[in-house]
Amino acid sequence: MLNFGFTLPTKIIFGPGELIKLGKEVKKIGRKPLLVTGKNSMRKTGILDRVLEILSQVKIEPVLFERIEPNPRANTIDEAGEIAREHQCDLVIGLGGGSPMDAAKAIAAVAVSKRPVWDHIYSGENETCIPIRKALPIVCVPTIAATGSEADRGGVITNTETNEKAGIFGQPLFPTVSIVDPQLTITCPKDYTIDGGIDIISHVIETYFTGTSSSFLQDRLAESVIRTVMYYLPTAAQNPEDIDARSHLSWCSSVALSGLVNSGRGGNYPLHALEHAVSGHYDISHGRGLALLLPALMEYTRPARPEKFIEMGINLFGLQFTTESVELAAKRSIEAMNGFLASVDRFLHFTELGIGDEKFETMADDTLKLYARGKAFLENPRPIDKAGILEIFQYSL
């Protein structure tokens, strides 16, 4: 019996040119926003100036916080939360990629709770985190199709003191409104466009493998998201001003983590857990880390669920199997996905990213500490214990 539950408190305004509605939407919510963004790109591309002008037209002058790092830092968020309190900000706007949007959510929480953000994050065996009961209203304006943070209730934060990277979650972290304007993604560099596409695919492919096999519709939705990304990602990477391709990718980003695709299917996110340990130590792009580990995770999982990989091969890549054994058909299906990764230059290994095996043991321990919830393994059709994590890392070396 499937148990479906899907709610999306976020109002999403989608379409090229829709940024113009930001001022009107913000004014419905508050009068003094903290505008959170990264250190350089929004100014360089002129997007920040456009946002400030749109807000000024409705007589809103935000408090600017332009210091969010890739893989946003806990101490930066704590500082921004204090600034929001000092200036009596009544909402937070996240402008940029996943890092500013995730940071905006965390800042909105700590501005109210007056606690360090890490107090709200599960960070180890037998530990509990303080639930997020309240937060300032949040507005998200994504400038990349990737994380889906514009449509979910979570974010990922890095603790640089411990090199741990973990999630912050809570119903109040759903954005009140998100303006998803694909025109804003045109300035996104090629590499980050590709990384973003891999991130979108990862959001629906993990539970495709780890969730129930009886969720027929959800699997077809997942395949549709993946096929759309595979179709339009090469176009967006090669022709960045192709607004049609950009629009399809932006919509996939919002849909993938909205709850619609994975509702009722269940399943876990071992790929994300593994990647967070890697980027927590090496500060690489999240999408690149996912691409790095996906082939190894599929190969590790294949013996426990070969039929699901065969289903992927048939429905995503049009493969036909007649005389092949189940094992060979599953292998061919994984090879097809690896071929797609190679076609967008994302069939990667640790050594290509300048990473050796010197931290594999530490990263494996961190993964279990943060994501095994007191168990000795990550939930997966083939459970991933420490030896399994090291096997996946070594496969990716």
C-alpha positions in Angstrom: 0.0 0.0 0.0 1.4 3.4 -1.0 1.2 6.3 1.4 1.2 9.5 -0.6 1.4 13.0 0.9 2.3 16.1 -1.1 2.1 19.7 0.0 4.0 22.7 -1.5 3.5 25.8 0.7 5.8 27.8 -1.7 4.3 30.0 -4.3 6.3 29.6 -7.5 6.2 32.4 -10.1 7.8 30.9 -13.2 8.8 32.2 -16.6 11.2 34.4 -18.5 11.0 38.0 -17.4 9.1 37.2 -14.2 11.8 38.8 -12.0 10.0 42.1 -12.5 7.3 40.8 -10.0 9.8 40.5 -7.2 9.2 43.9 -5.7 5.4 43.4 -5.6 5.8 40.0 -4.0 8.3 41.1 -1.4 6.1 44.1 -0.4 3.3 41.6 0.4 5.6 40.0 3.0 7.6 42.7 4.6 9.4 46.0 4.4 13.0 45.3 5.4 14.6 42.3 3.8 18.1 40.9 4.3 19.3 40.2 0.8 21.6 37.3 0.8 23.9 36.5 -2.1 27.4 35.3 -3.0 30.6 37.3 -3.1 31.0 38.2 -6.8 28.9 36.8 -9.6 25.6 38.6 -8.9 27.4 42.0 -9.1 29.5 41.0 -12.1 26.5 39.8 -14.1 24.4 42.9 -13.2 21.7 40.7 -11.7 22.1 42.3 -8.3 21.7 45.8 -9.7 18.5 44.7 -11.4 17.1 43.2 -8.2 18.0 46.4 -6.2 16.3 48.5 -8.9 13.1 46.4 -8.9 13.0 46.6 -5.1 13.6 50.4 -5.1 10.6 50.8 -7.4 8.4 49.7 -4.5 10.5 51.7 -2.0 12.2 48.7 -0.4 15.9 49.1 0.4 17.3 45.8 1.6 20.2 45.1 4.0 22.8 43.5 1.8 24.8 40.5 2.8 27.2 39.5 -0.1 29.4 37.0 1.7 27.9 33.6 1.1 30.5 31.0 0.1 30.0 28.0 -2.1 29.0 25.3 0.3 27.8 28.0 2.8 29.6 28.1 6.1 28.0 27.8 9.5 29.9 30.8 11.0 28.9 33.0 8.1 25.3 32.1 8.6 25.5 32.8 12.3 26.9 36.3 11.6 24.3 37.0 9.0 21.5 36.0 11.4 22.9 38.5 14.0 22.9 41.2 11.3 19.3 40.4 10.5 18.3 40.8 14.1 20.3 44.0 14.5 18.6 45.6 11.5 15.2 44.2 12.5 14.8 42.5 9.1 11.4 41.0 8.6 12.3 38.6 5.7 15.3 37.1 3.9 15.8 37.0 0.1 18.2 34.3 -1.2 19.6 35.4 -4.6 21.9 33.1 -6.6 22.5 29.3 -6.7 21.9 26.7 -4.1 24.4 28.2 -1.6 22.7 31.6 -1.2 19.3 30.0 -1.1 20.2 27.4 1.4 22.0 30.1 3.5 19.0 32.3 3.3 16.8 29.6 4.8 19.3 28.9 7.6 19.7 32.7 8.3 15.9 33.0 8.5 15.9 30.3 11.2 18.8 31.6 13.3 17.6 35.2 13.1 14.6 34.0 15.1 16.0 31.3 17.3 19.1 33.3 18.2 21.1 30.0 18.3 24.1 28.9 16.2 22.9 27.2 13.1 24.7 24.0 14.0 22.3 23.6 16.9 19.6 23.0 14.4 21.5 20.3 12.5 21.8 16.6 13.3 25.5 16.1 13.6 26.3 12.8 15.1 25.3 9.4 16.6 22.8 9.7 19.4 22.6 13.4 19.1 19.5 15.5 18.6 19.1 18.9 17.0 16.8 21.7 18.0 13.7 21.7 15.7 13.0 24.8 13.7 9.6 26.0 14.8 9.8 29.6 13.4 11.8 31.5 10.8 11.6 34.8 9.0 9.7 34.6 5.7 12.0 33.5 2.8 12.0 34.5 -0.8 14.2 32.6 -3.3 15.5 33.9 -6.6 17.5 31.1 -8.3 20.1 32.0 -11.0 21.0 28.4 -11.8 18.9 25.3 -12.5 20.3 22.9 -10.0 19.5 22.4 -6.3 15.7 22.9 -6.3 16.1 24.9 -3.0 13.5 27.3 -4.4 10.8 24.6 -3.8 11.8 22.6 -0.7 12.2 23.0 3.0 15.8 22.2 3.5 19.4 23.4 3.0 22.9 22.1 3.4 25.5 23.8 5.6 29.2 23.2 6.1 31.0 23.4 9.4 34.6 24.3 8.5 35.8 23.6 12.0 35.0 19.9 11.6 34.7 19.6 7.8 31.2 18.3 8.2 28.4 19.1 5.8 24.9 18.3 6.8 21.3 19.4 6.3 19.0 21.8 8.0 15.3 21.1 7.6 11.9 22.4 8.8 8.5 23.3 7.6 9.2 27.1 8.2 12.0 26.9 5.7 9.7 26.5 2.7 10.1 29.8 0.8 7.0 31.9 1.0 7.5 32.7 -2.7 10.1 31.8 -5.3 10.7 33.8 -8.5 12.0 31.3 -11.1 13.1 33.4 -14.1 15.1 31.3 -16.6 16.6 34.4 -18.1 18.6 34.8 -14.9 20.4 31.5 -15.7 21.8 32.6 -19.0 24.9 34.1 -17.4 25.6 30.8 -15.5 29.0 29.4 -16.8 29.1 26.2 -18.8 30.7 24.1 -16.0 28.1 25.1 -13.4 25.3 24.7 -15.9 26.4 21.1 -16.4 26.9 20.5 -12.7 23.4 21.8 -12.0 21.9 19.4 -14.5 23.6 16.5 -12.8 22.3 17.7 -9.5 18.7 17.7 -10.8 19.1 14.2 -12.1 20.5 13.1 -8.8 17.5 14.4 -6.9 15.2 11.9 -8.6 17.4 9.0 -9.6 18.4 8.1 -6.0 15.0 7.2 -4.8 14.3 5.6 -8.2 16.8 3.0 -7.1 16.2 3.0 -3.3 12.4 3.5 -3.1 9.6 1.1 -3.6 9.1 -0.6 -6.9 5.3 -0.2 -6.7 5.3 3.5 -7.3 4.7 3.3 -11.1 3.7 6.9 -11.6 6.5 8.3 -9.5 9.0 6.4 -11.5 7.7 7.7 -14.7 7.8 11.2 -13.4 11.4 10.7 -12.3 12.3 9.3 -15.8 10.6 12.3 -17.4 12.7 14.7 -15.4 15.9 12.8 -16.2 15.1 12.6 -19.9 14.3 16.3 -20.1 17.6 17.2 -18.5 19.5 14.8 -20.7 17.8 16.3 -23.7 18.3 20.0 -22.9 21.5 20.1 -20.9 23.9 19.8 -23.9 22.0 22.6 -25.6 22.2 24.9 -22.6 25.8 24.1 -22.1 26.7 24.9 -25.8 24.2 27.7 -26.4 23.8 29.5 -23.1 21.3 32.0 -24.4 18.9 29.3 -25.6 16.0 30.4 -23.3 13.9 27.3 -24.2 16.6 24.9 -23.0 17.2 27.1 -19.9 13.4 27.2 -19.1 13.1 23.4 -19.3 16.1 22.9 -17.0 14.8 25.5 -14.5 11.4 23.8 -14.3 13.0 20.4 -13.8 15.0 21.9 -11.0 11.9 23.2 -9.2 9.8 20.0 -9.8 12.6 17.5 -8.9 12.7 18.5 -5.1 9.1 19.9 -4.8 7.9 16.6 -3.3 5.8 15.7 -6.2 8.2 13.2 -7.8 9.3 11.3 -4.7 6.0 11.4 -2.8 4.9 7.9 -1.8 8.0 6.3 -3.2 10.1 6.5 -0.1 13.8 5.7 -0.4 17.0 7.3 0.8 19.7 9.6 -0.5 23.0 7.7 -0.1 24.6 9.5 -3.0 24.0 12.9 -1.4 25.3 11.6 1.9 28.5 10.3 0.3 29.0 13.5 -1.7 28.5 15.8 1.3 31.4 14.1 3.0 33.6 14.7 0.0 32.7 18.3 -0.6 32.8 19.0 3.2 36.5 18.2 3.0 37.4 19.3 -0.5 34.9 22.1 -1.2 34.2 20.9 -4.8 31.0 21.7 -6.7 28.1 19.6 -5.4 27.0 18.6 -8.8 30.5 17.5 -9.8 30.8 15.4 -6.6 27.5 13.7 -7.4 28.7 12.9 -10.9 31.9 11.6 -9.5 30.2 9.1 -7.2 27.1 8.1 -9.1 28.7 5.4 -11.3 30.3 3.7 -8.3 27.1 3.8 -6.3 25.2 2.3 -9.2 27.7 -0.5 -9.6 27.7 -1.1 -5.8 23.9 -1.3 -5.7 23.4 -3.3 -8.9 23.6 -6.8 -7.4 20.8 -6.1 -5.0 18.4 -4.6 -7.5 19.4 -5.4 -11.1 15.9 -5.2 -12.4 15.7 -1.5 -11.5 18.8 -0.7 -13.5 17.4 -2.7 -16.5 14.2 -0.6 -16.2 16.4 2.5 -16.4 18.2 1.2 -19.4 14.9 0.5 -21.3 13.0 3.6 -20.3 15.8 6.2 -20.4 18.1 5.0 -23.1 15.8 2.8 -25.2 17.9 -0.3 -24.7 16.5 -3.7 -25.8 17.4 -6.9 -24.1 16.7 -10.3 -25.6 19.3 -12.9 -24.8 21.3 -11.1 -22.2 21.4 -12.3 -18.6 19.9 -10.1 -15.9 23.4 -9.3 -14.7 24.7 -8.3 -18.2 21.5 -6.2 -18.9 21.9 -4.3 -15.7 25.6 -3.7 -16.5 24.7 -2.4 -20.0 22.2 0.0 -18.4 24.7 1.5 -16.1 27.1 1.8 -18.9 24.5 3.8 -20.8 24.2 6.3 -17.9 28.0 6.5 -17.6 28.0 7.3 -21.4 25.6 10.2 -20.8 27.9 11.5 -18.0 30.9 11.2 -20.4 29.0 13.1 -23.1 28.7 16.1 -20.9 32.3 15.7 -19.5 31.1 14.5 -16.1 32.4 10.9 -16.0 35.0 11.7 -13.4 37.4 10.2 -10.9 38.9 11.6 -7.8 42.4 11.9 -9.3 41.0 14.2 -12.1 39.9 16.6 -9.3 43.3 16.5 -7.6 42.0 14.3 -4.8 43.8 11.2 -3.4 42.7 8.5 -1.0 44.3 10.1 2.1 41.0 11.2 3.6 38.8 8.2 2.6 38.7 6.8 6.1 37.8 10.1 7.6 35.1 10.8 5.0 33.6 7.3 5.5 33.5 7.9 9.2 31.9 11.4 8.7 29.3 9.9 6.3 28.1 7.3 8.9 28.2 9.8 11.8 26.0 12.4 10.0 23.7 10.2 7.9 23.5 6.7 9.3 21.3 7.8 12.2 23.0 5.7 14.8 23.3 2.6 12.5 26.5 1.2 11.2 25.4 1.6 7.5 23.5 3.8 5.1 20.1 2.6 4.0 20.3 1.3 0.5 19.0 -1.8 -1.4 22.5 -3.1 -0.7 23.3 -1.5 2.7 26.5 0.6 2.7 28.6 0.1 5.7 32.1 1.6 6.2 33.7 -1.1 4.0 31.1 -0.3 1.3 31.8 3.4 1.5 35.5 2.8 1.1 34.7 0.4 -1.9 32.7 3.2 -3.6 35.4 5.8 -2.9 38.1 3.4 -4.3 36.0 2.6 -7.4 35.9 6.4 -8.0 39.6 7.0 -7.4 
